[in-house]
Amino acid sequence: MTIQPKPSIPTFQSLWPPVALVFVLLLPGCGKDPEADATAELAASFEGSPAKADVVKANAAFEERRYKDSLKLLHSVVGRRDLTDRQERAIAGLVGQLLKAVHEDPQLSKDTQLHRMMELLVRRTMGET
């Protein structure tokens, strides 16, 4: 009988290395409304892109605090694999705002599925998967 290793559930600490980059990208925007800036930059970066409709929906879901819906839509956008540097930074900015929301909300911080979705989006955006 072999014992199967228990799959690890990502925690905020395990997400920190790829997320550190997100926070570094957000620092120049201090003093502004980061959430509004993140969604505005995401929309602007996809202007004229075939993925624009999904990005608009992802922004609306994010603003309505439907974070999993927003992440699902962004996963489909990232899956197209033709992102520009600006689009990657914009997605990272939105994930950074989501991490802030997760950190400030005890219910969200316990949501392992949300953590995993964020981790996978960051990895896919960085080309790791």
N, CA, C and O atoms as a GROMACS GRO file, in nm:
protein
  516
    1MET      N    1   0.085  -0.117   0.000
    1MET     CA    2   0.000   0.000   0.000
    1MET      C    3   0.090   0.124   0.000
    1MET      O    4   0.178   0.138   0.084
    2THR      N    5   0.066   0.211  -0.094
    2THR     CA    6   0.142   0.335  -0.102
    2THR      C    7   0.058   0.451  -0.050
    2THR      O    8  -0.062   0.459  -0.074
    3ILE      N    9   0.124   0.536   0.020
    3ILE     CA   10   0.056   0.654   0.072
    3ILE      C   11   0.077   0.768  -0.026
    3ILE      O   12   0.190   0.803  -0.060
    4GLN      N   13  -0.033   0.823  -0.070
    4GLN     CA   14  -0.027   0.935  -0.163
    4GLN      C   15  -0.003   1.064  -0.085
    4GLN      O   16  -0.067   1.086   0.017
    5PRO      N   17   0.089   1.148  -0.133
    5PRO     CA   18   0.110   1.274  -0.064
    5PRO      C   19  -0.014   1.362  -0.075
    5PRO      O   20  -0.082   1.365  -0.178
    6LYS      N   21  -0.040   1.432   0.030
    6LYS     CA   22  -0.154   1.523   0.032
    6LYS      C   23  -0.121   1.646  -0.053
    6LYS      O   24  -0.016   1.707  -0.033
    7PRO      N   25  -0.209   1.682  -0.147
    7PRO     CA   26  -0.179   1.799  -0.229
    7PRO      C   27  -0.174   1.925  -0.142
    7PRO      O   28  -0.254   1.944  -0.051
    8SER      N   29  -0.078   2.008  -0.172
    8SER     CA   30  -0.064   2.129  -0.092
    8SER      C   31  -0.164   2.234  -0.138
    8SER      O   32  -0.190   2.248  -0.258
    9ILE      N   33  -0.218   2.306  -0.044
    9ILE     CA   34  -0.311   2.413  -0.073
    9ILE      C   35  -0.232   2.542  -0.061
    9ILE      O   36  -0.168   2.567   0.041
   10PRO      N   37  -0.236   2.626  -0.166
   10PRO     CA   38  -0.158   2.748  -0.161
   10PRO      C   39  -0.206   2.840  -0.050
   10PRO      O   40  -0.326   2.855  -0.027
   11THR      N   41  -0.113   2.900   0.016
   11THR     CA   42  -0.143   2.999   0.118
   11THR      C   43  -0.090   3.132   0.071
   11THR      O   44  -0.019   3.140  -0.030
   12PHE      N   45  -0.123   3.235   0.143
   12PHE     CA   46  -0.072   3.366   0.107
   12PHE      C   47   0.080   3.364   0.105
   12PHE      O   48   0.142   3.428   0.019
   13GLN      N   49   0.142   3.292   0.199
   13GLN     CA   50   0.287   3.284   0.204
   13GLN      C   51   0.344   3.214   0.080
   13GLN      O   52   0.448   3.255   0.030
   14SER      N   53   0.277   3.111   0.031
   14SER     CA   54   0.328   3.040  -0.087
   14SER      C   55   0.309   3.122  -0.214
   14SER      O   56   0.379   3.101  -0.313
   15LEU      N   57   0.216   3.215  -0.211
   15LEU     CA   58   0.193   3.301  -0.327
   15LEU      C   59   0.286   3.422  -0.328
   15LEU      O   60   0.294   3.492  -0.429
   16TRP      N   61   0.354   3.446  -0.218
   16TRP     CA   62   0.430   3.570  -0.205
   16TRP      C   63   0.533   3.595  -0.314
   16TRP      O   64   0.536   3.706  -0.366
   17PRO      N   65   0.619   3.500  -0.353
   17PRO     CA   66   0.721   3.533  -0.454
   17PRO      C   67   0.665   3.591  -0.584
   17PRO      O   68   0.711   3.697  -0.625
   18PRO      N   69   0.567   3.526  -0.650
   18PRO     CA   70   0.518   3.589  -0.772
   18PRO      C   71   0.438   3.716  -0.746
   18PRO      O   72   0.428   3.803  -0.832
   19VAL      N   73   0.382   3.725  -0.627
   19VAL     CA   74   0.299   3.841  -0.594
   19VAL      C   75   0.385   3.962  -0.560
   19VAL      O   76   0.340   4.075  -0.577
   20ALA      N   77   0.505   3.940  -0.512
   20ALA     CA   78   0.593   4.052  -0.480
   20ALA      C   79   0.611   4.140  -0.603
   20ALA      O   80   0.615   4.262  -0.592
   21LEU      N   81   0.623   4.077  -0.718
   21LEU     CA   82   0.635   4.152  -0.843
   21LEU      C   83   0.512   4.240  -0.865
   21LEU      O   84   0.525   4.354  -0.910
   22VAL      N   85   0.396   4.190  -0.834
   22VAL     CA   86   0.273   4.266  -0.851
   22VAL      C   87   0.277   4.392  -0.766
   22VAL      O   88   0.244   4.500  -0.814
   23PHE      N   89   0.318   4.379  -0.640
   23PHE     CA   90   0.322   4.494  -0.552
   23PHE      C   91   0.424   4.597  -0.598
   23PHE      O   92   0.401   4.717  -0.587
   24VAL      N   93   0.536   4.551  -0.650
   24VAL     CA   94   0.637   4.643  -0.702
   24VAL      C   95   0.579   4.722  -0.819
   24VAL      O   96   0.606   4.842  -0.832
   25LEU      N   97   0.501   4.657  -0.902
   25LEU     CA   98   0.440   4.726  -1.014
   25LEU      C   99   0.334   4.826  -0.970
   25LEU      O  100   0.306   4.922  -1.042
   26LEU      N  101   0.277   4.806  -0.853
   26LEU     CA  102   0.170   4.894  -0.805
   26LEU      C  103   0.221   5.016  -0.729
   26LEU      O  104   0.149   5.115  -0.718
   27LEU      N  105   0.342   5.011  -0.677
   27LEU     CA  106   0.392   5.120  -0.595
   27LEU      C  107   0.388   5.257  -0.662
   27LEU      O  108   0.355   5.355  -0.595
   28PRO      N  109   0.420   5.270  -0.791
   28PRO     CA  110   0.414   5.402  -0.852
   28PRO      C  111   0.276   5.466  -0.848
   28PRO      O  112   0.267   5.589  -0.859
   29GLY      N  113   0.171   5.389  -0.832
   29GLY     CA  114   0.035   5.444  -0.831
   29GLY      C  115  -0.015   5.485  -0.694
   29GLY      O  116  -0.132   5.518  -0.681
   30CYS      N  117   0.070   5.485  -0.592
   30CYS     CA  118   0.026   5.520  -0.457
   30CYS      C  119  -0.036   5.659  -0.456
   30CYS      O  120   0.012   5.749  -0.526
   31GLY      N  121  -0.141   5.678  -0.379
   31GLY     CA  122  -0.207   5.806  -0.368
   31GLY      C  123  -0.330   5.816  -0.458
   31GLY      O  124  -0.412   5.906  -0.441
   32LYS      N  125  -0.343   5.728  -0.552
   32LYS     CA  126  -0.459   5.724  -0.640
   32LYS      C  127  -0.552   5.615  -0.588
   32LYS      O  128  -0.516   5.541  -0.496
   33ASP      N  129  -0.670   5.604  -0.647
   33ASP     CA  130  -0.760   5.494  -0.613
   33ASP      C  131  -0.710   5.372  -0.689
   33ASP      O  132  -0.738   5.358  -0.808
   34PRO      N  133  -0.636   5.282  -0.621
   34PRO     CA  134  -0.573   5.171  -0.691
   34PRO      C  135  -0.671   5.079  -0.762
   34PRO      O  136  -0.642   5.028  -0.870
   35GLU      N  137  -0.787   5.056  -0.702
   35GLU     CA  138  -0.883   4.966  -0.766
   35GLU      C  139  -0.933   5.024  -0.897
   35GLU      O  140  -0.939   4.954  -0.998
   36ALA      N  141  -0.969   5.152  -0.895
   36ALA     CA  142  -1.015   5.217  -1.018
   36ALA      C  143  -0.903   5.222  -1.121
   36ALA      O  144  -0.926   5.199  -1.239
   37ASP      N  145  -0.782   5.252  -1.075
   37ASP     CA  146  -0.668   5.257  -1.167
   37ASP      C  147  -0.642   5.120  -1.228
   37ASP      O  148  -0.611   5.111  -1.347
   38ALA      N  149  -0.653   5.015  -1.148
   38ALA     CA  150  -0.625   4.880  -1.198
   38ALA      C  151  -0.725   4.840  -1.305
   38ALA      O  152  -0.686   4.785  -1.408
   39THR      N  153  -0.853   4.866  -1.282
   39THR     CA  154  -0.953   4.828  -1.381
   39THR      C  155  -0.946   4.918  -1.505
   39THR      O  156  -0.965   4.870  -1.617
   40ALA      N  157  -0.918   5.046  -1.485
   40ALA     CA  158  -0.905   5.138  -1.599
   40ALA      C  159  -0.786   5.101  -1.685
   40ALA      O  160  -0.796   5.100  -1.808
   41GLU      N  161  -0.673   5.070  -1.623
   41GLU     CA  162  -0.553   5.032  -1.698
   41GLU      C  163  -0.574   4.900  -1.771
   41GLU      O  164  -0.528   4.883  -1.884
   42LEU      N  165  -0.643   4.807  -1.706
   42LEU     CA  166  -0.671   4.679  -1.772
   42LEU      C  167  -0.755   4.702  -1.897
   42LEU      O  168  -0.725   4.649  -2.004
   43ALA      N  169  -0.861   4.782  -1.885
   43ALA     CA  170  -0.947   4.810  -2.001
   43ALA      C  171  -0.869   4.882  -2.110
   43ALA      O  172  -0.881   4.848  -2.228
   44ALA      N  173  -0.789   4.981  -2.073
   44ALA     CA  174  -0.712   5.057  -2.171
   44ALA      C  175  -0.609   4.970  -2.242
   44ALA      O  176  -0.585   4.987  -2.362
   45SER      N  177  -0.548   4.879  -2.169
   45SER     CA  178  -0.443   4.796  -2.230
   45SER      C  179  -0.498   4.697  -2.333
   45SER      O  180  -0.424   4.648  -2.418
   46PHE      N  181  -0.627   4.669  -2.325
   46PHE     CA  182  -0.688   4.575  -2.420
   46PHE      C  183  -0.772   4.646  -2.526
   46PHE      O  184  -0.847   4.582  -2.599
   47GLU      N  185  -0.760   4.778  -2.533
   47GLU     CA  186  -0.833   4.853  -2.635
   47GLU      C  187  -0.796   4.801  -2.774
   47GLU      O  188  -0.678   4.794  -2.808
   48GLY      N  189  -0.896   4.765  -2.853
   48GLY     CA  190  -0.872   4.714  -2.988
   48GLY      C  191  -0.835   4.567  -2.994
   48GLY      O  192  -0.811   4.514  -3.103
   49SER      N  193  -0.829   4.501  -2.880
   49SER     CA  194  -0.794   4.359  -2.876
   49SER      C  195  -0.920   4.272  -2.890
   49SER      O  196  -1.028   4.313  -2.847
   50PRO      N  197  -0.906   4.154  -2.950
   50PRO     CA  198  -1.021   4.063  -2.956
   50PRO      C  199  -1.068   4.020  -2.816
   50PRO      O  200  -1.182   3.974  -2.800
   51ALA      N  201  -0.982   4.034  -2.716
   51ALA     CA  202  -1.016   3.994  -2.580
   51ALA      C  203  -1.086   4.105  -2.502
   51ALA      O  204  -1.120   4.085  -2.386
   52LYS      N  205  -1.110   4.219  -2.564
   52LYS     CA  206  -1.166   4.336  -2.495
   52LYS      C  207  -1.299   4.303  -2.425
   52LYS      O  208  -1.320   4.345  -2.311
   53ALA      N  209  -1.387   4.229  -2.489
   53ALA     CA  210  -1.518   4.199  -2.429
   53ALA      C  211  -1.501   4.120  -2.299
   53ALA      O  212  -1.570   4.148  -2.200
   54ASP      N  213  -1.411   4.021  -2.298
   54ASP     CA  214  -1.387   3.944  -2.176
   54ASP      C  215  -1.324   4.031  -2.067
   54ASP      O  216  -1.354   4.014  -1.949
   55VAL      N  217  -1.239   4.123  -2.107
   55VAL     CA  218  -1.175   4.212  -2.009
   55VAL      C  219  -1.278   4.306  -1.947
   55VAL      O  220  -1.274   4.330  -1.826
   56VAL      N  221  -1.370   4.358  -2.027
   56VAL     CA  222  -1.477   4.444  -1.974
   56VAL      C  223  -1.561   4.366  -1.874
   56VAL      O  224  -1.596   4.418  -1.768
   57LYS      N  225  -1.594   4.242  -1.907
   57LYS     CA  226  -1.672   4.157  -1.815
   57LYS      C  227  -1.592   4.127  -1.688
   57LYS      O  228  -1.648   4.127  -1.579
   58ALA      N  229  -1.462   4.101  -1.703
   58ALA     CA  230  -1.376   4.073  -1.586
   58ALA      C  231  -1.369   4.195  -1.495
   58ALA      O  232  -1.374   4.181  -1.373
   59ASN      N  233  -1.358   4.313  -1.553
   59ASN     CA  234  -1.356   4.436  -1.473
   59ASN      C  235  -1.488   4.454  -1.398
   59ASN      O  236  -1.488   4.488  -1.280
   60ALA      N  237  -1.599   4.432  -1.466
   60ALA     CA  238  -1.730   4.447  -1.401
   60ALA      C  239  -1.743   4.349  -1.285
   60ALA      O  240  -1.789   4.386  -1.177
   61ALA      N  241  -1.702   4.225  -1.307
   61ALA     CA  242  -1.708   4.125  -1.199
   61ALA      C  243  -1.619   4.166  -1.083
   61ALA      O  244  -1.658   4.151  -0.967
   62PHE      N  245  -1.501   4.216  -1.112
   62PHE     CA  246  -1.408   4.261  -1.007
   62PHE      C  247  -1.471   4.374  -0.926
   62PHE      O  248  -1.469   4.372  -0.803
   63GLU      N  249  -1.526   4.473  -0.995
   63GLU     CA  250  -1.585   4.587  -0.926
   63GLU      C  251  -1.706   4.547  -0.841
   63GLU      O  252  -1.738   4.614  -0.743
   64GLU      N  253  -1.774   4.437  -0.880
   64GLU     CA  254  -1.889   4.387  -0.804
   64GLU      C  255  -1.846   4.285  -0.698
   64GLU      O  256  -1.930   4.222  -0.635
   65ARG      N  257  -1.716   4.270  -0.680
   65ARG     CA  258  -1.656   4.178  -0.583
   65ARG      C  259  -1.688   4.031  -0.613
   65ARG      O  260  -1.689   3.948  -0.523
   66ARG      N  261  -1.713   4.001  -0.739
   66ARG     CA  262  -1.729   3.863  -0.785
   66ARG      C  263  -1.592   3.819  -0.838
   66ARG      O  264  -1.573   3.802  -0.959
   67TYR      N  265  -1.501   3.801  -0.746
   67TYR     CA  266  -1.360   3.782  -0.781
   67TYR      C  267  -1.334   3.653  -0.859
   67TYR      O  268  -1.252   3.653  -0.951
   68LYS      N  269  -1.401   3.546  -0.825
   68LYS     CA  270  -1.379   3.421  -0.898
   68LYS      C  271  -1.425   3.434  -1.043
   68LYS      O  272  -1.359   3.385  -1.134
   69ASP      N  273  -1.537   3.501  -1.064
   69ASP     CA  274  -1.584   3.523  -1.201
   69ASP      C  275  -1.482   3.607  -1.278
   69ASP      O  276  -1.452   3.578  -1.394
   70SER      N  277  -1.430   3.709  -1.213
   70SER     CA  278  -1.330   3.794  -1.277
   70SER      C  279  -1.205   3.713  -1.314
   70SER      O  280  -1.152   3.727  -1.424
   71LEU      N  281  -1.159   3.630  -1.221
   71LEU     CA  282  -1.040   3.549  -1.248
   71LEU      C  283  -1.064   3.448  -1.360
   71LEU      O  284  -0.975   3.425  -1.442
   72LYS      N  285  -1.183   3.388  -1.364
   72LYS     CA  286  -1.214   3.292  -1.472
   72LYS      C  287  -1.204   3.360  -1.607
   72LYS      O  288  -1.146   3.305  -1.701
   73LEU      N  289  -1.260   3.479  -1.617
   73LEU     CA  290  -1.253   3.552  -1.743
   73LEU      C  291  -1.109   3.589  -1.778
   73LEU      O  292  -1.069   3.581  -1.895
   74LEU      N  293  -1.032   3.630  -1.680
   74LEU     CA  294  -0.892   3.666  -1.706
   74LEU      C  295  -0.810   3.543  -1.745
   74LEU      O  296  -0.716   3.554  -1.824
   75HIS      N  297  -0.844   3.427  -1.690
   75HIS     CA  298  -0.776   3.304  -1.732
   75HIS      C  299  -0.799   3.279  -1.881
   75HIS      O  300  -0.707   3.238  -1.952
   76SER      N  301  -0.920   3.303  -1.928
   76SER     CA  302  -0.946   3.281  -2.071
   76SER      C  303  -0.870   3.383  -2.155
   76SER      O  304  -0.824   3.351  -2.265
   77VAL      N  305  -0.856   3.504  -2.106
   77VAL     CA  306  -0.780   3.607  -2.178
   77VAL      C  307  -0.632   3.568  -2.185
   77VAL      O  308  -0.571   3.576  -2.291
   78VAL      N  309  -0.576   3.527  -2.072
   78VAL     CA  310  -0.435   3.489  -2.067
   78VAL      C  311  -0.410   3.365  -2.152
   78VAL      O  312  -0.301   3.348  -2.206
   79GLY      N  313  -0.509   3.279  -2.162
   79GLY     CA  314  -0.495   3.157  -2.241
   79GLY      C  315  -0.472   3.182  -2.389
   79GLY      O  316  -0.430   3.092  -2.462
   80ARG      N  317  -0.499   3.301  -2.434
   80ARG     CA  318  -0.476   3.334  -2.575
   80ARG      C  319  -0.328   3.346  -2.608
   80ARG      O  320  -0.288   3.336  -2.724
   81ARG      N  321  -0.247   3.366  -2.507
   81ARG     CA  322  -0.100   3.366  -2.518
   81ARG      C  323  -0.042   3.473  -2.610
   81ARG      O  324   0.070   3.458  -2.658
   82ASP      N  325  -0.114   3.580  -2.635
   82ASP     CA  326  -0.060   3.686  -2.719
   82ASP      C  327  -0.061   3.821  -2.647
   82ASP      O  328  -0.087   3.925  -2.708
   83LEU      N  329  -0.032   3.818  -2.518
   83LEU     CA  330  -0.039   3.939  -2.437
   83LEU      C  331   0.084   4.028  -2.460
   83LEU      O  332   0.195   3.980  -2.479
   84THR      N  333   0.059   4.158  -2.457
   84THR     CA  334   0.169   4.254  -2.462
   84THR      C  335   0.221   4.274  -2.320
   84THR      O  336   0.158   4.232  -2.223
   85ASP      N  337   0.336   4.339  -2.307
   85ASP     CA  338   0.390   4.369  -2.174
   85ASP      C  339   0.291   4.455  -2.094
   85ASP      O  340   0.272   4.434  -1.975
   86ARG      N  341   0.230   4.552  -2.160
   86ARG     CA  342   0.135   4.640  -2.092
   86ARG      C  343   0.016   4.561  -2.040
   86ARG      O  344  -0.031   4.584  -1.929
   87GLN      N  345  -0.033   4.467  -2.120
   87GLN     CA  346  -0.146   4.385  -2.077
   87GLN      C  347  -0.108   4.296  -1.959
   87GLN      O  348  -0.187   4.280  -1.866
   88GLU      N  349   0.012   4.240  -1.962
   88GLU     CA  350   0.058   4.158  -1.850
   88GLU      C  351   0.067   4.241  -1.722
   88GLU      O  352   0.026   4.196  -1.615
   89ARG      N  353   0.120   4.363  -1.734
   89ARG     CA  354   0.130   4.451  -1.615
   89ARG      C  355  -0.009   4.488  -1.564
   89ARG      O  356  -0.030   4.496  -1.444
   90ALA      N  357  -0.102   4.511  -1.656
   90ALA     CA  358  -0.239   4.547  -1.615
   90ALA      C  359  -0.307   4.431  -1.542
   90ALA      O  360  -0.375   4.452  -1.442
   91ILE      N  361  -0.287   4.310  -1.591
   91ILE     CA  362  -0.343   4.193  -1.522
   91ILE      C  363  -0.278   4.179  -1.384
   91ILE      O  364  -0.346   4.151  -1.285
   92ALA      N  365  -0.148   4.199  -1.379
   92ALA     CA  366  -0.076   4.191  -1.250
   92ALA      C  367  -0.130   4.297  -1.154
   92ALA      O  368  -0.142   4.270  -1.034
   93GLY      N  369  -0.161   4.415  -1.204
   93GLY     CA  370  -0.217   4.521  -1.119
   93GLY      C  371  -0.351   4.483  -1.061
   93GLY      O  372  -0.379   4.510  -0.944
   94LEU      N  373  -0.435   4.421  -1.142
   94LEU     CA  374  -0.566   4.378  -1.092
   94LEU      C  375  -0.551   4.267  -0.989
   94LEU      O  376  -0.621   4.266  -0.888
   95VAL      N  377  -0.460   4.173  -1.014
   95VAL     CA  378  -0.436   4.066  -0.917
   95VAL      C  379  -0.383   4.126  -0.787
   95VAL      O  380  -0.418   4.079  -0.678
   96GLY      N  381  -0.300   4.227  -0.796
   96GLY     CA  382  -0.250   4.295  -0.677
   96GLY      C  383  -0.363   4.354  -0.594
   96GLY      O  384  -0.362   4.344  -0.471
   97GLN      N  385  -0.460   4.414  -0.661
   97GLN     CA  386  -0.575   4.469  -0.589
   97GLN      C  387  -0.660   4.358  -0.528
   97GLN      O  388  -0.715   4.374  -0.420
   98LEU      N  389  -0.669   4.248  -0.597
   98LEU     CA  390  -0.742   4.133  -0.544
   98LEU      C  391  -0.671   4.078  -0.420
   98LEU      O  392  -0.736   4.042  -0.322
   99LEU      N  393  -0.540   4.072  -0.424
   99LEU     CA  394  -0.465   4.026  -0.307
   99LEU      C  395  -0.487   4.118  -0.188
   99LEU      O  396  -0.497   4.072  -0.074
  100LYS      N  397  -0.495   4.246  -0.214
  100LYS     CA  398  -0.523   4.342  -0.107
  100LYS      C  399  -0.661   4.314  -0.046
  100LYS      O  400  -0.677   4.313   0.076
  101ALA      N  401  -0.759   4.290  -0.132
  101ALA     CA  402  -0.895   4.260  -0.084
  101ALA      C  403  -0.896   4.132  -0.003
  101ALA      O  404  -0.962   4.124   0.101
  102VAL      N  405  -0.823   4.031  -0.050
  102VAL     CA  406  -0.815   3.903   0.021
  102VAL      C  407  -0.750   3.922   0.158
  102VAL      O  408  -0.795   3.866   0.257
  103HIS      N  409  -0.645   4.000   0.160
  103HIS     CA  410  -0.573   4.024   0.286
  103HIS      C  411  -0.662   4.096   0.388
  103HIS      O  412  -0.648   4.073   0.508
  104GLU      N  413  -0.750   4.182   0.342
  104GLU     CA  414  -0.834   4.262   0.431
  104GLU      C  415  -0.965   4.194   0.470
  104GLU      O  416  -1.034   4.241   0.560
  105ASP      N  417  -1.000   4.085   0.403
  105ASP     CA  418  -1.128   4.018   0.429
  105ASP      C  419  -1.104   3.875   0.478
  105ASP      O  420  -1.056   3.791   0.401
  106PRO      N  421  -1.135   3.847   0.604
  106PRO     CA  422  -1.110   3.712   0.659
  106PRO      C  423  -1.177   3.600   0.580
  106PRO      O  424  -1.121   3.491   0.569
  107GLN      N  425  -1.296   3.624   0.527
  107GLN     CA  426  -1.364   3.520   0.451
  107GLN      C  427  -1.289   3.490   0.322
  107GLN      O  428  -1.270   3.374   0.286
  108LEU      N  429  -1.246   3.594   0.253
  108LEU     CA  430  -1.171   3.573   0.129
  108LEU      C  431  -1.036   3.508   0.156
  108LEU      O  432  -0.988   3.427   0.077
  109SER      N  433  -0.975   3.544   0.268
  109SER     CA  434  -0.842   3.489   0.297
  109SER      C  435  -0.848   3.338   0.324
  109SER      O  436  -0.746   3.270   0.315
  110LYS      N  437  -0.965   3.286   0.357
  110LYS     CA  438  -0.982   3.142   0.381
  110LYS      C  439  -1.020   3.065   0.254
  110LYS      O  440  -1.024   2.942   0.256
  111ASP      N  441  -1.047   3.136   0.147
  111ASP     CA  442  -1.096   3.073   0.024
  111ASP      C  443  -0.979   3.017  -0.057
  111ASP      O  444  -0.915   3.089  -0.134
  112THR      N  445  -0.951   2.889  -0.039
  112THR     CA  446  -0.836   2.827  -0.105
  112THR      C  447  -0.853   2.821  -0.256
  112THR      O  448  -0.754   2.829  -0.329
  113GLN      N  449  -0.975   2.806  -0.304
  113GLN     CA  450  -0.996   2.805  -0.448
  113GLN      C  451  -0.960   2.941  -0.509
  113GLN      O  452  -0.898   2.946  -0.616
  114LEU      N  453  -0.997   3.048  -0.443
  114LEU     CA  454  -0.962   3.182  -0.490
  114LEU      C  455  -0.810   3.200  -0.493
  114LEU      O  456  -0.756   3.255  -0.589
  115HIS      N  457  -0.742   3.154  -0.388
  115HIS     CA  458  -0.596   3.163  -0.383
  115HIS      C  459  -0.533   3.086  -0.500
  115HIS      O  460  -0.441   3.135  -0.565
  116ARG      N  461  -0.584   2.968  -0.525
  116ARG     CA  462  -0.529   2.885  -0.633
  116ARG      C  463  -0.553   2.950  -0.769
  116ARG      O  464  -0.465   2.947  -0.855
  117MET      N  465  -0.669   3.007  -0.787
  117MET     CA  466  -0.699   3.075  -0.913
  117MET      C  467  -0.605   3.193  -0.935
  117MET      O  468  -0.559   3.216  -1.047
  118MET      N  469  -0.578   3.269  -0.829
  118MET     CA  470  -0.484   3.382  -0.840
  118MET      C  471  -0.345   3.333  -0.875
  118MET      O  472  -0.278   3.388  -0.962
  119GLU      N  473  -0.300   3.229  -0.804
  119GLU     CA  474  -0.167   3.175  -0.828
  119GLU      C  475  -0.152   3.128  -0.973
  119GLU      O  476  -0.053   3.160  -1.038
  120LEU      N  477  -0.251   3.054  -1.023
  120LEU     CA  478  -0.244   3.005  -1.160
  120LEU      C  479  -0.246   3.119  -1.262
  120LEU      O  480  -0.177   3.113  -1.364
  121LEU      N  481  -0.324   3.222  -1.235
  121LEU     CA  482  -0.328   3.336  -1.326
  121LEU      C  483  -0.193   3.406  -1.332
  121LEU      O  484  -0.145   3.440  -1.440
  122VAL      N  485  -0.131   3.426  -1.216
  122VAL     CA  486   0.001   3.489  -1.213
  122VAL      C  487   0.101   3.403  -1.288
  122VAL      O  488   0.180   3.455  -1.367
  123ARG      N  489   0.099   3.275  -1.263
  123ARG     CA  490   0.193   3.185  -1.332
  123ARG      C  491   0.172   3.183  -1.483
  123ARG      O  492   0.268   3.186  -1.561
  124ARG      N  493   0.045   3.179  -1.525
  124ARG     CA  494   0.017   3.178  -1.668
  124ARG      C  495   0.056   3.311  -1.732
  124ARG      O  496   0.108   3.314  -1.844
  125THR      N  497   0.032   3.420  -1.662
  125THR     CA  498   0.068   3.551  -1.715
  125THR      C  499   0.220   3.562  -1.731
  125THR      O  500   0.269   3.624  -1.826
  126MET      N  501   0.292   3.502  -1.638
  126MET     CA  502   0.439   3.506  -1.643
  126MET      C  503   0.495   3.398  -1.735
  126MET      O  504   0.616   3.387  -1.751
  127GLY      N  505   0.407   3.317  -1.795
  127GLY     CA  506   0.452   3.214  -1.889
  127GLY      C  507   0.506   3.089  -1.825
  127GLY      O  508   0.581   3.015  -1.888
  128GLU      N  509   0.470   3.063  -1.700
  128GLU     CA  510   0.522   2.946  -1.628
  128GLU      C  511   0.439   2.820  -1.653
  128GLU      O  512   0.486   2.711  -1.619
  129THR      N  513   0.320   2.830  -1.709
  129THR     CA  514   0.240   2.710  -1.735
  129THR      C  515   0.191   2.709  -1.877
  129THR      O  516   0.122   2.616  -1.918
   0.00000   0.00000   0.00000
